[in-house]
Amino acid sequence: MTFLTPLGGLLALAALVPLAAALLGARRARAVRRTLDLASPPRRSGVLRLGATAAGIALLGLAAAQPARTHESRQKVRSNVQALFVLDTSRSMAASATATSATRLDRAVDAAITLRTSIADVDAGVATLTDRVLPDLLPVPDVGGFDGVVQRAVAIESPPPRNESVRATSYDALADDIPSGNYFPPSAKTRIVVLLTDGESNPDDPGAIARALSAQRGYRFVSVRFWQSREQVFDPDGKAEAGYRPDPSGKLILAGIAAATGGRAFEENQLGAAEKYLRGLVGRGPTIVARGTTSSRTPLAPYAALLALIVICGALTRRPLHAWRKVVRFPA
């Protein structure tokens, strides 16, 4: 149990006002009755009504303090498997069917989130690819943190490629930068590289990529291609850039890398199959408790406010107080 705005509980002190006023009024009324030699009225109803009013105000103070039930849990993650999602951020990934349609990179980001969710018990990181691979997030167990990085930090040519050429993408960078980039700790016996790209790359060497990302070194390769034949790159004014032409050869390029590495290449309309394959690569194995905790809160203020309303309404009406008895169930 926690209070989100504990100072709001000072409102409960307002319950003392009607109590003090009632006591003072009752004292004066007794003095008047003694002077006039009048009989005293039944005390039970008045006491109950006064108590209900004070209780209602106290409950409003409790609601103002915003009580919440908290629950903390520790996530278990695989100890011997990690994944790295590499998103192509070259200029061609800005292509889309129309100037207002989702770009290839937009669809790749959505796919990364979907695929990451399918292996929620695995540490996963984020990197971007142009003619080099650069880290955005090293593998972590936090799925929400992964989603936030992918949605906010991954953008076209951010950072830009080192070589300003017409086509900046180079899959050879996978071989050059991932094994030497300390993306995976020694404890990760299985190292899954998930490439999200449109397949439009400079000539590459599948053999060199296969040697660098070999299964003997624990690497597993998966690619998903985001590409449609009529897509164009649009400038800020919504006009198609004349210098861009969609290249259909990317499907064969990615298939060649997948064959050389012993992995699989998927199209974006095969995302379900990619999820299943990725889950199969993860398999089952030993787990450890991840650092940090996952917290959840159940707000109780609405229930306190509702109960206060019922109590105060019962106190202010002339109906017997027992007629307002209701059971308000709080969440377990």
Secondary structure, DSSP 8 states (H G I E B T S, - for coil): -EESSGGGGGGGGGGHHHHHHHHHHHHHHHHHHHHHT-----HHHHHHHHHHHHHHHHHHHHHHT-EEEEEEE--EEESSEEEEEEEE-SGGGG-BSSTTS--HHHHHHHHHHHHHHHTTTSEEEEEEESSSEEEEEEEES-HHHHHHHHHHH-BTTBS--SS--S----THHHHHHTTTTT-S-TT-SEEEEEEEE-S--S---HHHHHHHT-GGGTEEEEEEE---TT-B-B-TTS-B-TT----TTHHHHHHHHHHHHT-EEEEGGGHHHHHHHHHHHH-S--EEE-SS-EEEEEE-HHHHHHHHHHHHHHHHSSS-GGGG--------
